[in-house]
């Protein structure tokens, strides 16, 4: 594996934070309220467990196989053929994920900002920009995130303050009126689709300049993500109430409502800026992971050789994966959470269990 590039622990923490937050800031409250109703803010608490699990599993595996990605040590744990099959599955998973991210970004931009612009243009522009930064390497991705994540927070914190002024605590009452089951159902979406995305550590820890700090940094990032998500969901419900579950971009509706009620106008431009910055990081990291996985499975010397062809295939995939935004919304609400738990939590946990058993049985794994 190429070890020329390195990222700092601060860059890793910011990448984890932005990678997860970018996809949930506008869509998550509505998806959670569909199941948990006014108790959706409580669902954030149990959802943290999958993030903790992912961090523990990925850092434990990284400590056992220093300098290797999950693609590489899967073959050492499962054997060449099973490890290769798992690697191919992860290639498929990341290809579909990038295709979904791209179409999700395009649908949002077309819906809010450029309704008459061809969707292919928005997808191509995003993938082209991400391809350039991936080609320059993970260090540049880390530096870009180090620059625009604080800018991201500068935008969103004032919005929180404006939202507090409009919040109505009565909207979250009665608390637990239907028991704990809806809360747990609402937790499936953030835990399955977002929190366990900490498993990207399986590809990023080998590039960390101090790998022994990965667990501490990841836990801090998870804490920040949890507080951020909890605040967004709680304030959105306290402003929109039952209407939250009927809106695809409920947090965006809150921002627009603040702009109407207060003295500020066109605040949705801030939402668009946050979305684009977050998606830039998410797609860039995902494309880097996909290209790195392909190069390691097929023995390529440099993942940069396939960045642009892979981005082009992802563009084609974004056109092919869903027919309309309704299919996309259904996928995000019902399919991806369960597949995310399997792919991002259960499979790495299985790898750790198999490795532990083999070590205890005294087999040499190296």
Wavefront OBJ file of the C-alpha trace (Angstrom):
o trace
v 0.000 0.000 0.000
v 1.184 3.506 -0.783
v 2.101 5.380 2.378
v 3.303 8.643 0.897
v 0.235 10.532 2.052
v -0.758 11.062 5.665
v -3.573 12.878 7.428
v -3.547 14.246 10.961
v -5.903 13.151 13.720
v -7.698 16.513 13.508
v -8.269 16.017 9.796
v -9.572 12.505 10.407
v -12.032 13.772 13.018
v -13.302 16.496 10.691
v -13.615 14.043 7.791
v -15.691 11.674 9.954
v -17.874 14.539 11.189
v -18.535 16.013 7.757
v -18.875 12.628 6.044
v -21.810 11.700 8.264
v -23.402 15.097 8.890
v -23.522 16.023 5.198
v -26.282 13.521 4.403
v -28.449 14.010 7.459
v -28.713 17.710 8.063
v -31.699 18.201 5.733
v -33.287 14.757 5.360
v -32.938 12.918 8.680
v -35.607 14.635 10.831
v -38.377 13.838 8.357
v -37.334 10.193 8.006
v -37.164 9.675 11.779
v -40.511 11.361 12.484
v -42.158 8.980 10.004
v -41.607 6.224 12.580
v -41.118 7.840 15.997
v -43.365 10.906 15.554
v -42.767 13.565 18.225
v -40.386 11.206 20.078
v -37.898 11.122 17.176
v -35.423 13.237 19.146
v -35.177 10.423 21.698
v -34.303 7.983 18.896
v -30.930 9.643 18.500
v -29.749 8.219 21.832
v -29.992 4.456 21.043
v -28.726 5.078 17.499
v -25.318 6.031 18.899
v -24.667 2.369 19.789
v -23.889 1.373 16.195
v -21.381 4.197 15.904
v -19.650 3.002 19.074
v -19.658 -0.556 17.741
v -18.149 0.493 14.408
v -15.398 2.493 16.100
v -14.489 -0.346 18.462
v -14.459 -2.984 15.717
v -12.553 -0.963 13.104
v -9.891 0.280 15.520
v -9.446 -3.219 16.977
v -8.891 -4.654 13.497
v -6.546 -1.786 12.579
v -4.442 -2.492 15.692
v -4.163 -6.151 14.714
v -3.258 -5.369 11.092
v -1.372 -2.053 11.152
v -0.948 -0.330 7.800
v -3.585 -2.473 6.066
v -7.076 -1.568 4.902
v -10.121 -3.749 5.459
v -9.773 -4.976 1.874
v -6.271 -6.258 2.587
v -6.754 -7.861 5.984
v -10.039 -9.509 4.973
v -8.003 -11.929 2.847
v -5.710 -12.638 5.791
v -8.683 -13.386 8.027
v -11.014 -15.229 5.631
v -8.536 -16.591 3.138
v -7.782 -15.428 -0.383
v -11.044 -16.387 -2.090
v -13.531 -15.335 0.577
v -11.529 -12.179 1.212
v -11.602 -11.325 -2.482
v -15.355 -11.917 -2.641
v -15.847 -9.608 0.326
v -13.656 -7.017 -1.363
v -15.751 -7.256 -4.534
v -18.885 -6.805 -2.452
v -17.440 -3.657 -0.884
v -16.576 -2.358 -4.348
v -20.206 -2.885 -5.362
v -21.401 -1.263 -2.128
v -19.319 1.875 -2.637
v -20.234 2.123 -6.307
v -23.940 2.063 -5.435
v -23.377 4.466 -2.542
v -21.649 7.044 -4.758
v -24.397 6.679 -7.369
v -27.040 7.290 -4.690
v -25.130 10.260 -3.252
v -24.821 11.791 -6.698
v -28.483 11.491 -7.599
v -29.495 12.686 -4.128
v -27.351 15.781 -4.575
v -28.768 16.397 -8.043
v -32.392 16.003 -6.933
v -31.843 18.481 -4.118
v -30.172 21.088 -6.331
v -32.800 20.708 -9.063
v -35.664 20.908 -6.573
v -34.456 23.980 -4.752
v -32.104 25.937 -6.969
v -31.954 24.892 -10.633
v -35.254 23.261 -11.654
v -34.639 23.772 -15.386
v -31.050 22.599 -15.409
v -30.389 19.065 -16.764
v -29.727 16.717 -13.857
v -26.728 15.265 -15.673
v -24.965 18.626 -15.461
v -25.206 18.778 -11.666
v -24.000 15.190 -11.310
v -21.120 15.667 -13.727
v -19.977 18.873 -12.034
v -19.898 17.322 -8.565
v -18.119 14.150 -9.694
v -15.588 16.097 -11.740
v -14.624 18.300 -8.781
v -14.416 15.271 -6.491
v -12.309 13.371 -9.043
v -9.754 16.168 -9.143
v -9.319 16.208 -5.355
v -9.225 12.382 -5.131
v -6.528 12.316 -7.798
v -4.420 14.656 -5.688
v -4.740 12.279 -2.735
v -6.244 11.745 0.709
v -3.993 14.433 2.217
v -5.647 17.072 0.044
v -9.096 15.753 0.993
v -8.113 16.145 4.636
v -6.857 19.689 4.098
v -10.011 20.672 2.198
v -12.163 19.337 5.027
v -9.998 21.148 7.558
v -10.823 24.383 5.737
v -14.532 24.129 5.014
v -15.845 22.227 8.069
v -15.276 25.243 10.381
v -16.952 27.347 7.684
v -19.816 24.858 7.718
v -20.221 25.357 11.470
v -20.056 29.143 11.108
v -23.139 28.861 8.891
v -25.142 26.438 11.002
v -24.625 27.691 14.570
v -26.374 31.054 13.952
v -29.241 29.091 12.394
v -29.566 27.090 15.608
v -29.825 30.317 17.602
v -32.578 31.601 15.310
v -34.393 28.265 15.548
v -34.378 28.351 19.353
v -36.295 31.632 19.241
v -39.069 29.981 17.184
v -39.139 26.606 18.992
v -42.262 25.450 20.804
v -41.568 22.797 23.499
v -45.227 21.707 23.397
v -44.609 20.126 20.008
v -42.651 17.244 21.587
v -45.463 16.374 23.995
v -46.670 13.858 25.033
v -43.318 12.159 25.520
v -43.313 8.364 25.027
v -47.090 8.339 24.609
v -46.862 5.120 22.535
v -44.071 3.502 24.521
v -40.486 2.748 23.606
v -41.129 0.787 20.378
v -41.592 3.804 18.052
v -38.417 5.330 19.507
v -36.451 2.193 18.642
v -37.996 2.085 15.164
v -36.979 5.686 14.633
v -33.441 4.845 15.747
v -32.998 2.309 12.932
v -32.573 5.011 10.297
v -29.784 7.052 11.905
v -28.057 3.951 13.276
v -28.269 1.924 10.077
v -27.780 4.662 7.528
v -25.500 7.132 9.239
v -23.920 6.386 12.624
v -22.249 3.161 11.535
v -20.563 4.956 8.638
v -17.691 5.182 11.084
v -16.614 1.990 9.333
v -14.782 4.180 6.780
v -12.031 3.972 9.395
v -11.229 0.627 7.777
v -9.756 2.552 4.855
v -8.577 5.765 6.541
v -6.657 4.578 9.618
v -3.686 3.309 7.531
v -3.238 6.889 6.310
v -3.358 8.404 9.802
v -0.016 9.796 10.980
v -0.674 8.518 14.523
v -2.868 5.402 14.182
v -2.922 4.864 17.941
v -5.065 8.018 18.283
v -7.763 6.790 15.890
v -10.151 5.538 18.577
v -9.975 8.719 20.675
v -10.478 10.988 17.660
v -13.353 8.863 16.362
v -15.146 8.946 19.714
v -14.831 12.738 19.839
v -16.204 12.961 16.292
v -19.099 10.661 17.220
v -19.910 12.839 20.221
v -19.996 15.920 18.017
v -22.181 14.155 15.446
v -24.599 12.945 18.127
v -24.998 16.410 19.655
v -25.447 17.909 16.202
v -28.085 15.379 15.130
v -29.921 15.589 18.454
v -30.114 19.379 18.162
v -31.327 19.334 14.560
v -34.039 16.740 15.144
v -35.266 18.311 18.387
v -35.460 21.863 17.016
v -37.079 20.729 13.764
v -39.856 18.919 15.635
v -40.336 21.847 18.011
v -40.886 24.171 15.040
v -42.719 22.041 12.461
v -44.420 19.497 14.719
v -46.255 16.662 12.896
v -45.512 18.308 9.546
v -41.877 17.198 9.892
v -42.577 13.624 8.764
v -44.331 14.798 5.590
v -41.421 16.816 4.217
v -38.429 15.428 2.323
v -36.199 18.310 3.431
v -37.708 19.259 6.763
v -34.654 21.128 8.094
v -34.632 23.197 4.907
v -38.295 24.067 5.538
v -37.315 25.222 9.032
v -34.641 27.493 7.579
v -37.123 28.944 5.086
v -39.655 29.455 7.888
v -37.091 31.351 9.961
v -36.389 33.577 6.984
v -40.095 34.398 6.604
v -40.752 34.995 10.304
v -37.634 37.032 11.015
v -35.785 39.848 9.324
v -33.563 37.569 7.230
v -34.380 36.550 3.686
v -33.295 33.740 1.371
v -31.683 31.734 4.170
v -32.033 28.605 2.047
v -28.886 29.782 0.252
v -27.049 28.905 3.468
v -28.625 25.424 3.419
v -27.475 24.928 -0.166
v -23.936 26.017 0.753
v -23.811 23.590 3.680
v -25.195 20.765 1.545
v -22.680 21.301 -1.274
v -19.680 21.548 1.077
v -20.729 18.443 2.967
v -21.441 16.441 -0.161
v -18.110 17.437 -1.644
v -16.344 15.764 1.275
v -18.638 12.731 1.326
v -18.386 11.959 -2.387
v -14.628 12.632 -2.428
v -13.939 10.257 0.463
v -16.256 7.612 -1.007
v -14.623 7.864 -4.432
v -11.181 7.591 -2.828
v -12.259 4.465 -0.939
v -13.798 2.922 -4.059
v -10.697 3.534 -6.198
v -8.392 2.306 -3.416
v -10.478 -0.864 -3.023
v -10.415 -1.588 -6.768
v -6.654 -1.075 -6.937
v -6.027 -3.407 -3.988
v -8.353 -6.145 -5.215
v -6.946 -6.167 -8.737
v -3.331 -5.438 -7.815
v -2.995 -2.016 -9.442
v 0.070 -0.027 -8.451
v -1.686 3.324 -8.164
v -5.353 4.010 -7.489
v -5.039 7.359 -9.306
v -5.024 5.519 -12.648
v -8.714 4.673 -12.283
v -10.131 7.786 -10.595
v -11.651 9.392 -13.682
v -13.017 6.167 -15.265
v -14.556 5.224 -11.907
v -16.166 8.652 -11.596
v -17.604 8.261 -15.101
v -19.095 4.878 -14.198
v -20.568 6.428 -11.050
v -22.164 9.118 -13.211
v -23.778 6.407 -15.316
v -24.842 4.624 -12.139
v -26.523 7.770 -10.807
v -28.696 7.872 -13.920
v -29.494 4.174 -13.748
v -30.027 3.525 -10.031
v -33.426 5.241 -9.513
v -36.218 6.269 -11.854
v -37.461 9.167 -9.728
v -37.094 10.910 -6.363
v -39.884 8.785 -4.831
v -37.783 5.637 -5.331
v -34.799 7.431 -3.810
v -36.808 8.433 -0.729
v -38.135 4.899 -0.309
v -34.602 3.495 -0.548
v -33.279 5.918 2.084
v -36.147 5.194 4.493
v -36.571 1.419 4.197
v -33.702 -0.303 2.363
v -30.455 1.480 3.152
v -30.730 1.396 6.970
v -30.888 -2.414 7.055
v -28.241 -2.897 4.373
v -26.063 -0.347 6.162
v -26.189 -2.280 9.427
v -25.225 -5.491 7.618
v -22.428 -4.016 5.523
v -20.950 -1.462 7.883
v -21.389 -3.102 11.293
v -22.152 -6.818 11.127
v -19.604 -7.844 8.482
v -16.667 -6.056 10.208
v -17.839 -7.537 13.532
v -17.844 -10.988 11.923
v -14.283 -10.386 10.679
v -13.186 -9.490 14.196
v -14.882 -12.566 15.657
v -13.318 -14.913 13.091
v -9.894 -13.356 13.633
v -10.240 -13.683 17.405
v -11.252 -17.343 17.141
v -8.343 -18.149 14.824
v -5.878 -16.407 17.104
v -7.140 -18.281 20.138
v -6.881 -21.551 18.290
v -3.219 -20.783 17.720
v -3.160 -20.460 13.928
v -0.592 -18.207 12.331
v -2.334 -15.484 10.359
v 0.659 -13.774 8.809
l 1 2 3 4 5 6 7 8 9 10 11 12 13 14 15 16 17 18 19 20 21 22 23 24 25 26 27 28 29 30 31 32 33 34 35 36 37 38 39 40 41 42 43 44 45 46 47 48 49 50 51 52 53 54 55 56 57 58 59 60 61 62 63 64 65 66 67 68 69 70 71 72 73 74 75 76 77 78 79 80 81 82 83 84 85 86 87 88 89 90 91 92 93 94 95 96 97 98 99 100 101 102 103 104 105 106 107 108 109 110 111 112 113 114 115 116 117 118 119 120 121 122 123 124 125 126 127 128 129 130 131 132 133 134 135 136 137 138 139 140 141 142 143 144 145 146 147 148 149 150 151 152 153 154 155 156 157 158 159 160 161 162 163 164 165 166 167 168 169 170 171 172 173 174 175 176 177 178 179 180 181 182 183 184 185 186 187 188 189 190 191 192 193 194 195 196 197 198 199 200 201 202 203 204 205 206 207 208 209 210 211 212 213 214 215 216 217 218 219 220 221 222 223 224 225 226 227 228 229 230 231 232 233 234 235 236 237 238 239 240 241 242 243 244 245 246 247 248 249 250 251 252 253 254 255 256 257 258 259 260 261 262 263 264 265 266 267 268 269 270 271 272 273 274 275 276 277 278 279 280 281 282 283 284 285 286 287 288 289 290 291 292 293 294 295 296 297 298 299 300 301 302 303 304 305 306 307 308 309 310 311 312 313 314 315 316 317 318 319 320 321 322 323 324 325 326 327 328 329 330 331 332 333 334 335 336 337 338 339 340 341 342 343 344 345 346 347 348 349 350 351 352 353 354 355 356 357 358 359 360 361 362 363 364 365 366
